[in-house]
C-alpha cells in the first residue's frame, strides 16, 4: 500500500481507488489505513471542492518507509535473479506475467458480475 501511495503523490488516492488497485475490500483498506495513520505514515486530506472526498497521502515518515520497502524489494528481486540466472529469470517473469493476466481477467469478470 505504501508503494501505491508513493506513486500517487502528491495528490494521494481515495480509499476506493486503493481497494481497486489492491483488489481487496474497502473495509480491509480502511483498517490498514487506520493503523498506518496511528503510526504516522499517512494523513487523510479532504478535497476542497467536495468535502465528501478524502485523499490518502503519505507523511514524511510514510515516504521514508515506502523508500525502505522499495529498496528492500529491489534487492530481493536482484538477489533472486542472480540466483536463478538470466534464462530462468526471464522464464519466471514470463510466468508471473501470465499469472497476473489471469488474475486481471478474473477480477474484471467479478467486477462485471457485481455491476449486474
N, C-alpha and C positions, 0 to 999 in steps of 0.2 A: 504494500500500500504506500509506503514511503516513496518508492521509486515512481509510482504513478503520480503522486502528488508533486514530486520534484519536476516531472515532465510537464505538469500543468501550470507551473509558475509563469508569471506572477499572479494570474487571476485566480488560481485554485480550481477546485472541482466541486460539483454538487454530490451529495450522498448517492443519489440515483445513478449518476454517471459512474461513480466509483464502483457501485454494486454491479452495474452492467459490465464494466471493464474486467472486474474480478470474477464475474459470473457466480455471484453469491447474492443472498437476500439483503435488502436494505437494513433490516433489523440487525443482521450479523455485522454489517459495516458500521452501523451506529454504535454497537457495543465496542468494537475495536477503536473507533474514533474517540469514544468516551475515555478509554484507557490512555490513548495517545494524548488527549487533552490534559488528563490528570498528570501525565508525565512531562508536560510542557513541550510536546513535539508538534502540536498543531493548534491553530486558532480557528474559530468559526466567525466568518465575517458576513454580515447581512448586506445584501445588494441595496444600493441607494435608490435605485429606480423601483424595485419591487421587494419590500421588506420580508416577503414570504420566502424569498430565495436566499439560501445560506451557502456560501462557498467555504470549502475547507482549504486552508493554506498552512504551509509549513512555517514553523518558527525558525529562528537561527539554530536552535538545538535540533530541530527536526531535519533541517538541511544537512547539518553535520552528520546526523545519524543516517540519512539517506546516502550521503557520500561514503560512509563507512560500509554500508550494506553493498553499495555498488562496487567498491574496491574489492571487498571480500568475494563477491560473486565473480568478478573478472578474474581474480587469482585462482579461484576454484576451477573455472572453466579452462583457463590456460593450463593448469596442472593436469586436468583430465585429458585435454588434447595432447599434451606432451606424453602422457602415459599411453594413450591409445595409438598415437602415431597419426600421420596425415590421412591415410586411406580409411582407417576405422573412424576417425573424427568426422570425415565427410559423410560416411555411412550413417553415423549417429545423428548428424544434423539432418540428413535426408529423412530418416525415420521419425525424428521429432517433428519435422515439418508436416509429414503425413499425419501424425497423431493430432497435431493442432488443427489441421484441415478438417479432420473427422470431428473433433470437438466443436469447431466453429459451425459445421453443418448441423450437428445435433442441437447446439444452442439456438441456432436460427429456427430450426423446426419447433423447438419448445416455445420460443417467443411467438411464433406464428400461431401455435395452438392456444397460447394464453390470450391472444388478441381476439380469438373467436368465441 
